[in-house]
C-alpha cells in the first residue's frame, strides 16, 4: 500500500483583519494560533485552501 503524501501548514501571519472567508479557510485547515503547524493529507481541497490564504501560511512537503 502506498504511503499518502502529506503537507505541513504553518500559520505565520495573524488572520485578524483578513476577509471572513479567509479566516474560515485558516480554521478549516485546523490552525488556531500563530506559529501553529498541522500536518494534513495532500489533497486538492487542502491545497486550494492553503493557496487561498498563501499570504498567511507556509506550506512544506513532509
N, C-alpha and C positions, 0 to 999 in steps of 0.2 A: 504494500500500500504506500503510495507516495505521500510524503510529508507536505502539508498545506503551507503555502507561503504566508508569512506574517510581516506586518509593518509595526514600527514603534512610532507613536504620535505623541509629541510633547507640546504643551501649551506654554509659549514664551511671551505672549502679549495678552494683556487683560481684555476680556470681551466687553467690559464696561464701555458704553458709548458706541458699540458696534450695532449694526442693524439687528432687529429682533430675530430674523431668520438665521443670521449668522451665529447669534448666541445659542439658538436651538441646535444648530449643527455641532457646536462645541459640546453641548450637553449630550447630544446623540452619540458623539464619539466617546463619551464616558469621562470627559475631563471636567473637573470641578474647581480646581485651584491652579494658580500659577506654578509653572515648572513641574507639574504633574505629568507623568508619562504613562501611557497604556499601550499594551501590545494587542493588536487586533488582527483578525484574518484579512488577508489582502483580497478584497472583493471590489467589484466596480462601484458598489454603493458607498463603501467606506472611502475609496479613493476619491469619489465625487464630493463627499462631504469635506474631506481634507483639502481638496483643491478649492472648494468654495471659500474656505477660511484660511487660505495659504499664507495670508499676512499675519496670522496669529499662531500658527502651529508649524512645527518642524516634523518632517516625515523621514524615517530611516528604515531601510530594509533590514530585517532580522534574519 
